[in-house]
Amino acid sequence: MAFLAKVLVATAGLLPAVHAASSTSSAANAQYTLPFDSMEGVTMIPNVEVPNRVDAQAVCPGYKASNVQHSSRGLTATLSLAGEPCNVYGTDIATLSLTVDYQAKDRLNIQIIPAHLDASNASFYLIDEDVVPRSQASNGSVSASDLTFSWSNGPSFNFEVTRKATGDVLFSTKNTVVVYENQFIELETSLPEDYNLYGLGEHVQQFRIKENLTLTTWAADAGNVIDE
């Protein structure tokens, strides 16, 4: 997945390093502030809002799971393209690694990443854990979890997460295909009425995401209007 980094260097308006305090001033140094427009990101439109867009679900082959290895903590598997790559919004990653980790009774971690990093997907990288620490297991196991991960290869790889206590479906990609390209990832799921969804996409609003919103992620720091 390609990421855009923008570096801004201030070359004007710098003040001397040391100021003497007076009766009308503070000993604290004034700091140069970048103008607001220098922090504006590139205007980006989600593909779902582009007229006559290509529907990745209609043209991409999805994946097939193989080499599935089970353990008391979850499972690992290899995901391979189930047909010719569609390359609709980038280059399809031919082989992926799936890791399902039951970390606690009520926490399940699903990780899907490229199995190999080479010239075809060199723009993809994993953020170091020193920068963004990942959640760690806390005596989790498949048998003790209140969550269930199930999967199928029909017609291509799909998975579902349900809650044991109630049978509620929390996330399901059934009847859809997984699309995984170097600049585009798509996992589709359905949501019930009055759903509660938190923490996805960049937005300036309440923590609980409002209904029927399209939110981007890593959108070059483009500011959003509050509650929109």
MARBA-3410 file (N, C-alpha, C, O; in Angstrom, 1 decimal):
228
0.9,-1.2,0.0,0.0,0.0,0.0,0.9,1.2,0.0,1.8,1.3,0.8 ~ 0.7,2.1,-0.9,1.5,3.3,-1.0,1.1,4.4,0.0,-0.1,4.6,0.2 ~ 2.1,5.0,0.6,1.8,6.0,1.6,2.5,7.3,1.1,3.6,7.2,0.5 ~ 1.9,8.5,1.3,2.5,9.7,0.9,3.0,10.5,2.1,2.2,10.8,3.0 ~ 4.2,10.8,2.1,4.8,11.6,3.2,5.1,13.0,2.7,5.7,13.1,1.7
4.8,14.0,3.5,5.1,15.4,3.1,5.9,16.0,4.2,5.5,16.1,5.3 ~ 7.1,16.5,3.8,8.0,17.1,4.8,8.0,18.6,4.5,8.2,19.1,3.4 ~ 7.8,19.4,5.5,7.8,20.8,5.4,9.0,21.4,6.2,9.2,21.0,7.4 ~ 9.7,22.3,5.6,10.9,22.9,6.3,10.7,24.4,6.3,10.5,25.0,5.3 ~ 10.7,25.0,7.5,10.6,26.4,7.7,11.9,27.1,7.5,12.9,26.7,8.2
12.0,28.0,6.6,13.3,28.7,6.4,13.3,30.2,6.7,14.3,30.9,6.6 ~ 12.1,30.7,7.1,12.0,32.1,7.4,11.3,32.3,8.7,10.7,31.4,9.3 ~ 11.5,33.5,9.3,10.9,33.9,10.5,11.5,33.3,11.7,10.9,33.3,12.8 ~ 12.7,32.7,11.6,13.4,32.1,12.8,13.9,33.3,13.7,14.4,34.3,13.2 ~ 13.8,33.0,15.0,14.3,34.0,16.0,15.6,33.6,16.6,15.9,32.4,16.6
16.3,34.5,17.1,17.6,34.2,17.8,17.3,33.1,18.9,16.2,33.1,19.5 ~ 18.3,32.4,19.2,18.1,31.2,20.2,17.9,31.7,21.6,17.2,31.0,22.4 ~ 18.4,32.9,22.0,18.3,33.4,23.3,17.7,34.8,23.4,18.1,35.6,22.6 ~ 16.8,35.0,24.3,16.2,36.3,24.5,16.3,36.6,26.0,16.1,35.7,26.8 ~ 16.6,37.8,26.3,16.6,38.3,27.7,15.2,38.7,28.0,14.5,39.4,27.3
14.8,38.3,29.2,13.5,38.7,29.7,13.5,40.2,30.1,14.5,40.7,30.6 ~ 12.3,40.8,29.9,12.2,42.2,30.3,10.9,42.3,31.1,10.2,41.3,31.3 ~ 10.5,43.5,31.5,9.3,43.7,32.2,8.1,43.5,31.4,7.0,43.3,32.0 ~ 8.2,43.5,30.1,7.1,43.3,29.2,7.2,42.0,28.4,6.3,41.8,27.5 ~ 8.2,41.2,28.6,8.3,40.0,27.8,8.6,38.8,28.7,9.0,38.9,29.9
8.5,37.6,28.1,8.8,36.4,28.8,10.1,35.8,28.3,10.6,36.1,27.2 ~ 10.8,35.0,29.1,12.0,34.4,28.8,11.8,33.3,27.8,12.7,32.8,27.1 ~ 10.5,32.8,27.6,10.2,31.8,26.7,10.4,32.3,25.2,9.9,33.4,24.9 ~ 11.0,31.4,24.4,11.2,31.8,23.0,9.9,31.7,22.2,9.1,30.7,22.4 ~ 9.6,32.6,21.3,8.5,32.5,20.4,8.9,31.4,19.3,10.0,31.3,18.9
7.9,30.7,18.9,8.1,29.6,18.0,7.4,29.9,16.7,6.2,30.3,16.6 ~ 8.1,29.7,15.6,7.6,29.9,14.2,6.5,28.9,14.0,6.6,27.7,14.2 ~ 5.3,29.4,13.5,4.2,28.5,13.2,4.0,28.5,11.7,3.9,29.5,11.0 ~ 3.9,27.3,11.1,3.6,27.2,9.7,2.2,27.7,9.3,1.3,27.5,10.1 ~ 2.1,28.3,8.2,0.7,28.8,7.8,-0.2,27.6,7.6,0.2,26.5,7.3
-1.5,27.8,7.9,-2.5,26.7,7.8,-2.5,26.0,6.5,-2.6,24.8,6.4 ~ -2.4,26.8,5.4,-2.6,26.2,4.1,-1.4,25.2,3.7,-1.5,24.4,2.8 ~ -0.3,25.3,4.4,0.8,24.4,4.2,0.5,23.0,4.7,1.3,22.1,4.3 ~ -0.5,22.9,5.5,-0.8,21.6,6.1,-2.0,20.9,5.4,-2.4,19.9,5.9 ~ -2.5,21.6,4.4,-3.6,21.0,3.7,-3.2,19.8,2.8,-2.1,19.8,2.2
-3.9,18.7,2.9,-3.6,17.5,2.1,-4.2,17.6,0.7,-5.0,18.4,0.4 ~ -3.9,16.6,-0.1,-4.4,16.4,-1.4,-5.9,16.0,-1.3,-6.2,15.1,-0.6 ~ -6.7,16.6,-2.1,-8.1,16.2,-2.1,-8.3,14.8,-2.7,-7.8,14.6,-3.9 ~ -8.8,13.9,-2.0,-8.9,12.5,-2.5,-10.4,12.1,-2.4,-11.1,12.4,-1.5 ~ -10.8,11.4,-3.5,-12.2,10.9,-3.6,-12.2,9.4,-3.4,-11.5,8.7,-4.2
-13.0,8.8,-2.5,-13.1,7.4,-2.4,-13.6,6.8,-3.7,-14.5,7.4,-4.4 ~ -13.1,5.6,-4.0,-13.6,5.0,-5.3,-15.1,4.8,-5.4,-15.6,4.8,-6.4 ~ -15.7,4.6,-4.2,-17.2,4.3,-4.2,-17.9,5.6,-4.6,-19.1,5.5,-4.9 ~ -17.3,6.7,-4.7,-18.0,8.0,-5.1,-17.6,8.4,-6.5,-18.0,9.5,-6.9 ~ -16.8,7.6,-7.2,-16.4,7.9,-8.5,-17.4,7.4,-9.6,-17.6,6.2,-9.6
-17.9,8.2,-10.4,-18.9,7.8,-11.4,-18.2,6.8,-12.4,-17.0,6.9,-12.7 ~ -18.9,5.8,-12.8,-18.4,4.8,-13.7,-17.2,4.1,-13.3,-16.3,3.6,-14.1 ~ -17.0,3.9,-12.0,-15.9,3.2,-11.4,-15.9,1.7,-11.8,-17.0,1.2,-12.1 ~ -14.8,1.1,-11.7,-14.7,-0.3,-11.9,-15.0,-1.0,-10.5,-14.4,-0.6,-9.5 ~ -16.0,-1.9,-10.5,-16.3,-2.6,-9.2,-15.4,-3.8,-9.0,-15.4,-4.8,-9.8
-14.5,-3.6,-8.1,-13.5,-4.7,-7.8,-14.1,-6.0,-7.5,-13.6,-7.1,-7.8 ~ -15.3,-6.0,-6.8,-16.0,-7.2,-6.5,-16.4,-8.0,-7.7,-16.6,-9.2,-7.7 ~ -16.6,-7.3,-8.8,-17.1,-8.0,-10.0,-16.0,-8.5,-10.9,-16.2,-9.4,-11.7 ~ -14.8,-8.0,-10.8,-13.7,-8.3,-11.7,-12.5,-9.0,-11.1,-11.7,-9.6,-11.8 ~ -12.4,-9.0,-9.7,-11.3,-9.6,-9.1,-11.6,-11.0,-8.6,-12.7,-11.3,-8.3
-10.5,-11.9,-8.6,-10.8,-13.3,-8.4,-10.9,-13.8,-7.0,-11.3,-14.9,-6.7 ~ -10.4,-12.9,-6.0,-10.3,-13.4,-4.7,-9.2,-14.3,-4.4,-8.2,-14.4,-5.2 ~ -9.2,-15.0,-3.3,-8.1,-15.9,-2.9,-8.6,-17.2,-2.5,-9.8,-17.4,-2.2 ~ -7.6,-18.2,-2.5,-7.9,-19.5,-1.9,-6.9,-19.8,-0.8,-5.8,-19.5,-0.9 ~ -7.5,-20.3,0.3,-6.6,-20.6,1.5,-6.1,-22.0,1.4,-6.7,-23.0,0.9
-4.8,-22.2,1.8,-4.1,-23.5,1.8,-3.1,-23.5,2.9,-2.9,-22.5,3.6 ~ -2.5,-24.7,3.2,-1.5,-24.8,4.2,-2.1,-24.3,5.6,-1.3,-23.6,6.3 ~ -3.3,-24.6,5.9,-3.9,-24.1,7.1,-3.3,-24.9,8.3,-3.4,-26.1,8.4 ~ -2.8,-24.2,9.3,-2.2,-24.8,10.5,-2.9,-24.3,11.7,-3.0,-23.1,12.0 ~ -3.5,-25.2,12.5,-4.3,-24.8,13.7,-3.4,-25.0,14.9,-2.5,-25.8,15.0
-3.7,-24.2,15.9,-3.1,-24.3,17.2,-4.1,-23.9,18.3,-5.2,-23.5,18.0 ~ -3.7,-24.0,19.6,-4.6,-23.6,20.6,-4.9,-22.1,20.7,-5.8,-21.6,21.3 ~ -4.0,-21.3,20.0,-4.2,-19.9,19.9,-4.8,-19.4,18.7,-5.2,-18.2,18.6 ~ -5.1,-20.2,17.7,-5.7,-19.7,16.5,-5.2,-20.5,15.3,-5.2,-21.8,15.3 ~ -4.9,-19.9,14.2,-4.5,-20.6,13.0,-3.7,-19.6,12.1,-3.7,-18.4,12.2
-2.9,-20.3,11.2,-2.2,-19.6,10.1,-2.6,-20.2,8.8,-2.9,-21.4,8.8 ~ -2.5,-19.5,7.7,-2.7,-20.0,6.4,-2.1,-19.2,5.3,-1.7,-18.0,5.5 ~ -2.0,-19.8,4.1,-1.5,-19.1,3.0,-2.7,-18.8,2.0,-3.5,-19.7,1.8 ~ -2.8,-17.5,1.6,-3.9,-17.1,0.7,-3.2,-16.8,-0.7,-2.3,-16.0,-0.8 ~ -3.7,-17.6,-1.7,-3.2,-17.4,-3.1,-4.3,-16.9,-4.0,-5.4,-17.3,-3.8
-3.9,-16.1,-5.0,-4.9,-15.6,-5.9,-5.7,-16.8,-6.5,-5.1,-17.8,-6.9 ~ -7.0,-16.6,-6.6,-7.8,-17.7,-7.1,-8.0,-17.7,-8.6,-8.8,-18.5,-9.2 ~ -7.4,-16.7,-9.3,-7.5,-16.6,-10.8,-6.5,-15.6,-11.3,-5.6,-15.2,-10.6 ~ -6.8,-15.1,-12.5,-6.0,-14.0,-13.1,-6.1,-12.7,-12.3,-7.2,-12.4,-11.9 ~ -5.0,-12.0,-12.0,-5.1,-10.8,-11.3,-5.9,-9.7,-12.0,-5.9,-9.7,-13.3
-6.7,-8.9,-11.3,-7.5,-7.9,-11.9,-6.7,-6.6,-12.0,-6.9,-5.8,-12.9 ~ -5.8,-6.3,-11.1,-5.0,-5.1,-11.1,-5.8,-3.8,-11.3,-5.4,-3.0,-12.1 ~ -7.0,-3.8,-10.7,-7.9,-2.7,-11.0,-7.5,-1.4,-10.4,-7.7,-0.3,-11.0 ~ -7.0,-1.3,-9.2,-6.5,-0.1,-8.5,-5.1,-0.2,-8.1,-4.7,0.5,-7.1 ~ -4.3,-1.0,-8.7,-2.9,-1.3,-8.3,-2.5,-2.6,-8.8,-3.1,-3.2,-9.7
-1.5,-3.2,-8.2,-1.1,-4.5,-8.5,-1.5,-5.5,-7.5,-1.2,-5.4,-6.3 ~ -2.2,-6.6,-7.9,-2.6,-7.6,-7.0,-1.4,-8.3,-6.4,-0.5,-8.6,-7.0 ~ -1.5,-8.6,-5.0,-0.5,-9.3,-4.3,-0.8,-10.8,-4.5,-1.9,-11.2,-4.1 ~ 0.1,-11.6,-5.1,-0.2,-12.9,-5.5,-0.4,-13.9,-4.3,-1.3,-14.7,-4.3 ~ 0.4,-13.7,-3.2,0.4,-14.6,-2.1,0.3,-13.8,-0.8,1.2,-12.9,-0.6
-0.6,-14.1,0.1,-0.8,-13.4,1.4,-0.6,-14.4,2.5,-0.7,-15.6,2.3 ~ -0.2,-13.9,3.7,-0.2,-14.7,4.9,-1.3,-14.3,5.8,-1.5,-13.1,6.1 ~ -2.1,-15.3,6.3,-3.2,-15.0,7.2,-2.8,-15.5,8.6,-2.3,-16.7,8.7 ~ -3.0,-14.7,9.6,-2.7,-15.1,11.0,-4.0,-14.8,11.8,-4.4,-13.6,11.8 ~ -4.5,-15.7,12.5,-5.7,-15.5,13.4,-5.2,-15.8,14.8,-4.8,-16.9,15.1
-5.3,-14.8,15.7,-4.7,-14.9,17.0,-5.8,-14.6,18.0,-6.3,-13.5,18.1 ~ -6.2,-15.6,18.8,-7.2,-15.4,19.9,-6.4,-14.8,21.1,-5.8,-15.6,21.9 ~ -6.5,-13.5,21.3,-5.6,-12.9,22.3,-6.2,-12.8,23.7,-5.5,-12.8,24.7 ~ -7.5,-12.7,23.8,-8.2,-12.7,25.1,-9.6,-13.2,24.9,-10.0,-13.5,23.7 ~ -10.4,-13.3,25.9,-11.7,-13.9,25.8,-12.6,-13.1,24.8,-13.4,-13.7,24.1
-12.4,-11.8,24.8,-13.2,-10.9,23.9,-12.4,-10.2,22.9,-12.9,-9.1,22.4 ~ -11.2,-10.7,22.6,-10.4,-10.0,21.6,-9.8,-11.0,20.6,-9.1,-12.0,21.0 ~ -10.0,-10.8,19.3,-9.5,-11.6,18.3,-8.8,-10.8,17.2,-9.3,-9.8,16.8 ~ -7.5,-11.1,16.9,-6.7,-10.4,16.0,-6.6,-11.1,14.7,-6.2,-12.3,14.7 ~ -7.0,-10.5,13.6,-6.9,-11.1,12.3,-5.9,-10.3,11.4,-6.1,-9.1,11.2
-4.8,-10.9,11.0,-3.8,-10.1,10.2,-3.6,-10.8,8.9,-3.4,-12.0,8.8 ~ -3.7,-10.0,7.8,-3.5,-10.4,6.4,-2.4,-9.5,5.8,-2.7,-8.3,5.7 ~ -1.3,-10.1,5.5,-0.2,-9.3,5.0,0.4,-10.0,3.8,0.3,-11.2,3.7 ~ 1.2,-9.3,2.9,1.9,-10.0,1.8,2.9,-11.1,2.4,3.6,-10.8,3.4 ~ 2.9,-12.2,1.7,3.8,-13.3,2.2,5.2,-12.9,1.8,6.2,-13.4,2.5
5.4,-12.2,0.8,6.8,-11.8,0.3,6.8,-10.3,-0.1,5.8,-9.8,-0.6 ~ 7.8,-9.7,0.2,8.0,-8.3,-0.2,9.1,-8.2,-1.2,10.3,-8.6,-1.0 ~ 8.8,-7.8,-2.5,9.7,-7.7,-3.5,9.4,-6.5,-4.4,8.7,-5.6,-3.9 ~ 10.0,-6.4,-5.6,9.8,-5.2,-6.4,8.4,-4.9,-6.8,8.0,-3.7,-7.0 ~ 7.5,-5.9,-6.8,6.1,-5.7,-7.2,5.3,-5.1,-6.2,4.2,-4.5,-6.5
5.7,-5.2,-4.9,4.9,-4.6,-3.8,5.8,-3.9,-2.8,5.6,-3.8,-1.6 ~ 6.9,-3.3,-3.4,7.9,-2.6,-2.5,7.3,-1.4,-1.8,7.9,-1.0,-0.8 ~ 6.2,-0.9,-2.2,5.6,0.3,-1.5,4.9,-0.1,-0.2,4.6,0.7,0.6 ~ 4.7,-1.4,0.0,4.1,-1.9,1.2,5.1,-2.1,2.3,6.2,-2.7,2.0 ~ 4.8,-1.7,3.5,5.7,-2.0,4.6,4.9,-2.1,5.9,3.8,-1.5,6.0
5.5,-2.8,6.8,4.8,-2.9,8.1,5.4,-1.9,9.1,6.6,-1.7,9.2 ~ 4.5,-1.1,9.7,5.0,-0.1,10.7,5.6,-0.8,11.9,5.1,-1.8,12.4 ~ 6.8,-0.4,12.2,7.5,-1.0,13.3,6.8,-0.9,14.6,6.1,0.1,14.9 ~ 6.8,-1.9,15.4,6.1,-2.0,16.7,6.6,-0.9,17.7,5.9,-0.6,18.6 ~ 7.8,-0.4,17.5,8.3,0.7,18.4,7.5,1.9,18.1,7.5,2.8,19.0
7.0,2.1,16.9,6.2,3.3,16.6,4.7,3.1,16.9,4.1,3.9,17.6 ~ 4.2,2.0,16.5,2.8,1.6,16.8,2.7,0.2,17.5,2.7,-0.8,16.7 ~ 2.7,0.1,18.8,2.7,-1.2,19.5,1.4,-1.9,19.1,0.3,-1.4,19.1 ~ 1.6,-3.2,18.8,0.4,-4.1,18.5,-0.1,-4.7,19.8,0.6,-4.9,20.7 ~ -1.4,-5.0,19.8,-2.0,-5.7,20.9,-1.3,-7.0,21.1,-1.0,-7.7,20.2
-1.2,-7.4,22.4,-0.5,-8.6,22.7,-1.5,-9.6,23.4,-2.5,-9.2,23.9 ~ -1.2,-10.9,23.3,-2.0,-11.9,23.8,-2.1,-11.8,25.4,-1.1,-11.5,26.0 ~ -3.2,-12.1,25.9,-3.4,-12.1,27.4,-4.2,-13.4,27.8,-5.4,-13.4,28.0 ~ -3.4,-14.5,27.8,-3.9,-15.8,28.2,-5.1,-16.2,27.3,-6.1,-16.9,27.7 ~ -5.0,-15.8,26.0,-6.1,-16.1,25.1,-6.0,-17.5,24.5,-4.9,-18.1,24.4
-7.1,-18.1,24.1,-7.1,-19.5,23.5,-8.4,-19.6,22.7,-9.4,-18.9,23.0 ~ -8.4,-20.5,21.8,-9.6,-20.8,21.0,-10.7,-21.3,21.9,-11.9,-20.8,21.7 ~ -10.4,-22.2,22.8,-11.5,-22.8,23.6,-12.0,-21.8,24.6,-13.2,-21.9,25.0 ~ -11.2,-20.9,25.1,-11.7,-19.9,26.2,-12.3,-18.7,25.6,-12.9,-17.9,26.3 ~ -12.3,-18.5,24.3,-12.8,-17.2,23.7,-14.3,-17.2,23.5,-14.9,-18.3,23.3
-14.9,-16.0,23.6,-16.3,-15.9,23.3,-16.5,-15.6,21.9,-17.6,-15.3,21.4 ~ -15.4,-15.6,21.1,-15.5,-15.3,19.7,-15.1,-16.5,18.9,-14.3,-17.3,19.3 ~ -15.7,-16.7,17.7,-15.4,-17.8,16.8,-15.1,-17.3,15.4,-15.8,-16.5,14.8 ~ -13.9,-17.8,14.9,-13.5,-17.4,13.5,-13.8,-18.7,12.7,-13.3,-19.7,13.0 ~ -14.5,-18.5,11.6,-14.8,-19.6,10.7,-14.5,-19.1,9.3,-14.6,-17.9,9.0
-14.1,-20.0,8.4,-13.7,-19.6,7.0,-14.2,-20.7,6.0,-14.5,-21.8,6.4 ~ -14.1,-20.3,4.8,-14.5,-21.2,3.7,-13.8,-20.8,2.4,-13.3,-19.6,2.3 ~ -13.6,-21.7,1.5,-13.0,-21.5,0.2,-14.0,-21.4,-0.9,-13.6,-21.5,-2.1 ~ -15.3,-21.4,-0.6,-16.3,-21.4,-1.6,-17.1,-20.1,-1.7,-17.7,-19.7,-0.7 ~ -17.1,-19.5,-2.9,-16.3,-19.9,-4.0,-14.9,-19.4,-4.0,-14.0,-19.9,-4.7
-14.6,-18.5,-3.1,-13.2,-18.1,-2.8,-13.1,-17.8,-1.3,-14.1,-17.9,-0.6 ~ -11.9,-17.5,-0.8,-11.7,-17.4,0.6,-12.6,-16.3,1.2,-12.6,-15.2,0.7 ~ -13.3,-16.7,2.3,-14.1,-15.7,3.0,-14.1,-16.2,4.5,-13.9,-17.3,4.8 ~ -14.4,-15.2,5.3,-14.4,-15.6,6.8,-15.5,-14.9,7.5,-16.1,-13.9,7.0 ~ -15.8,-15.4,8.7,-16.9,-14.8,9.5,-16.4,-14.9,11.0,-15.9,-15.9,11.4
-16.7,-13.8,11.7,-16.5,-13.8,13.2,-17.8,-13.6,13.9,-18.6,-12.7,13.6 ~ -18.1,-14.6,14.8,-19.4,-14.6,15.5,-19.1,-14.6,17.0,-18.0,-15.0,17.5 ~ -20.1,-14.2,17.8,-20.1,-14.2,19.2,-20.8,-15.5,19.7,-21.9,-15.7,19.4 ~ -20.0,-16.3,20.5,-20.6,-17.6,21.0,-21.8,-17.4,21.8,-22.8,-18.1,21.7 ~ -21.8,-16.4,22.7,-22.8,-16.3,23.7,-24.2,-15.9,23.1,-25.2,-16.4,23.6
-24.2,-15.2,22.0,-25.4,-14.8,21.4,-25.6,-15.2,19.9,-26.7,-15.2,19.4 ~ -24.6,-15.7,19.3,-24.6,-16.1,17.9,-24.6,-14.9,17.0,-24.8,-15.1,15.7 ~ -24.4,-13.7,17.5,-24.4,-12.5,16.6,-23.2,-12.6,15.7,-22.1,-13.0,16.0 ~ -23.4,-12.2,14.4,-22.4,-12.1,13.4,-21.7,-10.7,13.5,-22.4,-9.7,13.3 ~ -20.5,-10.7,13.9,-19.8,-9.4,14.1,-19.1,-8.9,12.8,-19.1,-7.7,12.5
-18.6,-9.8,12.0,-18.0,-9.5,10.7,-18.0,-10.6,9.8,-17.8,-11.8,10.2 ~ -18.4,-10.4,8.6,-18.6,-11.5,7.6,-18.3,-11.0,6.2,-18.8,-10.0,5.7 ~ -17.4,-11.8,5.5,-17.1,-11.5,4.1,-17.7,-12.5,3.2,-17.3,-12.6,2.0 ~ -18.7,-13.2,3.7,-19.4,-14.2,2.8,-20.0,-13.6,1.6,-20.5,-12.4,1.7 ~ -19.9,-14.3,0.5,-20.5,-13.8,-0.8,-19.8,-12.6,-1.3,-20.3,-11.8,-2.2
-18.5,-12.4,-0.9,-17.7,-11.3,-1.4,-16.3,-11.9,-1.7,-16.0,-13.0,-1.3 ~ -15.5,-11.1,-2.4,-14.1,-11.5,-2.6,-13.2,-10.5,-1.9,-13.5,-9.4,-1.7 ~ -12.1,-11.1,-1.4,-11.0,-10.3,-0.8,-10.2,-9.7,-1.9,-9.6,-10.4,-2.7 ~ -10.0,-8.3,-1.9,-9.2,-7.7,-2.9,-8.0,-7.1,-2.2,-8.1,-6.3,-1.2 ~ -6.8,-7.4,-2.6,-5.6,-7.0,-1.9,-4.5,-6.6,-2.9,-3.9,-7.5,-3.5
-4.4,-5.3,-3.1,-3.4,-4.8,-4.1,-2.5,-3.8,-3.4,-2.6,-3.5,-2.2 ~ -1.4,-3.4,-4.1,-0.4,-2.6,-3.4,-0.9,-1.2,-3.1,-0.3,-0.5,-2.3 ~ -2.0,-0.8,-3.7,-2.6,0.5,-3.4,-4.1,0.5,-3.0,-4.7,1.5,-3.0 ~ -4.6,-0.7,-2.8,-6.0,-0.8,-2.6,-6.3,-2.2,-1.9,-5.9,-3.2,-2.3 ~ -7.1,-2.1,-0.8,-7.5,-3.3,-0.1,-9.0,-3.2,0.1,-9.5,-2.1,0.5
-9.7,-4.2,-0.1,-11.2,-4.2,0.0,-11.7,-5.5,0.7,-11.5,-6.6,0.2 ~ -12.3,-5.3,1.9,-13.0,-6.3,2.6,-14.4,-5.8,2.8,-14.6,-4.8,3.5 ~ -15.4,-6.6,2.4,-16.8,-6.1,2.5,-17.5,-6.9,3.6,-17.3,-8.1,3.7 ~ -18.3,-6.2,4.4,-19.2,-6.9,5.4,-20.5,-6.1,5.4,-20.6,-5.0,5.0 ~ -21.5,-6.8,5.9,-22.8,-6.1,6.1,-23.0,-5.7,7.5,-22.4,-6.3,8.4
-23.8,-4.7,7.7,-24.0,-4.1,9.1,-25.5,-4.1,9.4,-26.3,-3.9,8.5 ~ -25.9,-4.4,10.6,-27.4,-4.4,11.0,-27.8,-3.0,11.2,-27.0,-2.0,11.2 ~ -29.1,-2.8,11.3,-29.6,-1.4,11.6,-29.1,-1.0,13.0,-29.0,-1.9,13.9 ~ -28.9,0.3,13.2,-28.5,0.8,14.5,-27.2,0.2,15.0,-27.1,-0.1,16.2 ~ -26.3,0.0,14.1,-25.0,-0.7,14.4,-24.2,0.3,15.2,-24.3,1.5,15.2
-23.2,-0.2,16.0,-22.2,0.5,16.7,-20.8,0.2,16.1,-20.4,-0.9,16.1 ~ -20.2,1.2,15.5,-18.9,1.1,14.9,-18.0,2.2,15.4,-18.3,3.3,15.4 ~ -16.7,1.8,15.7,-15.8,2.7,16.3,-14.4,2.6,15.7,-14.0,1.5,15.2 ~ -13.8,3.7,15.6,-12.3,3.7,15.3,-11.8,3.5,13.9,-10.6,3.4,13.7 ~ -12.7,3.4,12.9,-12.3,3.2,11.5,-12.3,4.6,10.8,-13.2,5.3,10.9
-11.2,4.8,10.0,-11.2,6.0,9.2,-10.8,7.2,9.9,-11.0,7.3,11.2 ~ -10.4,8.3,9.2,-10.0,9.5,9.8,-11.2,10.5,9.8,-11.9,10.7,8.8 ~ -11.5,11.0,11.0,-12.7,11.9,11.1,-12.5,12.8,12.3,-11.8,12.4,13.3 ~ -13.3,13.9,12.3,-13.3,14.8,13.5,-14.7,14.8,13.9,-15.5,15.7,13.5 ~ -15.1,13.9,14.9,-16.4,13.8,15.3,-16.4,12.9,16.6,-15.4,12.6,17.1
-17.6,12.6,17.0,-17.8,11.7,18.2,-17.1,10.3,17.9,-16.9,10.0,16.7 ~ -16.7,9.6,18.9,-16.0,8.3,18.8,-16.8,7.3,18.0,-16.3,6.6,17.2 ~ -18.1,7.2,18.3,-19.0,6.3,17.6,-19.2,6.9,16.2,-19.7,8.0,16.1 ~ -19.0,6.1,15.2,-19.1,6.6,13.8,-20.6,6.7,13.4,-21.4,5.7,13.7 ~ -20.9,7.8,12.8,-22.3,8.0,12.4,-22.7,7.0,11.2,-21.8,6.5,10.6
-24.0,6.8,11.0,-24.4,5.9,9.9,-24.1,6.5,8.6,-24.2,7.7,8.3 ~ -23.9,5.5,7.6,-23.8,5.8,6.2,-22.7,6.9,5.9,-22.9,7.8,5.1 ~ -21.5,6.8,6.5,-20.4,7.7,6.2,-19.4,6.9,5.4,-19.2,5.7,5.5 ~ -18.7,7.7,4.5,-17.6,7.2,3.8,-16.3,7.9,4.4,-16.2,9.1,4.2 ~ -15.5,7.1,5.0,-14.3,7.7,5.7,-13.0,7.1,5.1,-13.0,5.9,4.8
-12.0,8.0,4.9,-10.8,7.5,4.3,-9.8,7.2,5.4,-9.9,7.7,6.5 ~ -8.7,6.5,5.1,-7.6,6.2,6.0,-6.3,6.6,5.3,-6.1,6.4,4.2 ~ -5.4,7.2,6.1,-4.1,7.7,5.6,-4.4,8.7,4.4,-3.7,8.5,3.4 ~ -5.3,9.6,4.6,-5.6,10.5,3.5,-4.8,11.7,3.4,-5.3,12.9,3.3 ~ -3.5,11.6,3.5,-2.5,12.7,3.4,-2.8,13.8,4.3,-2.6,15.0,3.9
-3.3,13.5,5.5,-3.7,14.5,6.5,-4.7,15.5,6.0,-4.7,16.7,6.5 ~ -5.6,15.2,5.1,-6.6,16.1,4.7,-7.6,16.3,5.8,-8.2,15.3,6.3 ~ -7.8,17.5,6.2,-8.7,17.8,7.3,-10.2,17.6,6.9,-10.6,17.8,5.8 ~ -10.9,17.1,7.9,-12.4,16.9,7.7,-13.2,17.9,8.5,-12.8,18.3,9.6 ~ -14.3,18.3,7.9,-15.2,19.2,8.7,-15.8,18.4,9.8,-16.1,17.2,9.7
-16.0,19.0,11.0,-16.5,18.3,12.1,-17.9,17.7,11.8,-18.8,18.4,11.3 ~ -18.1,16.5,12.2,-19.3,15.7,12.1,-19.7,15.6,10.6,-20.9,15.5,10.4 ~ -18.8,15.6,9.7,-19.1,15.3,8.3,-18.2,14.2,7.8,-18.3,13.8,6.6
END
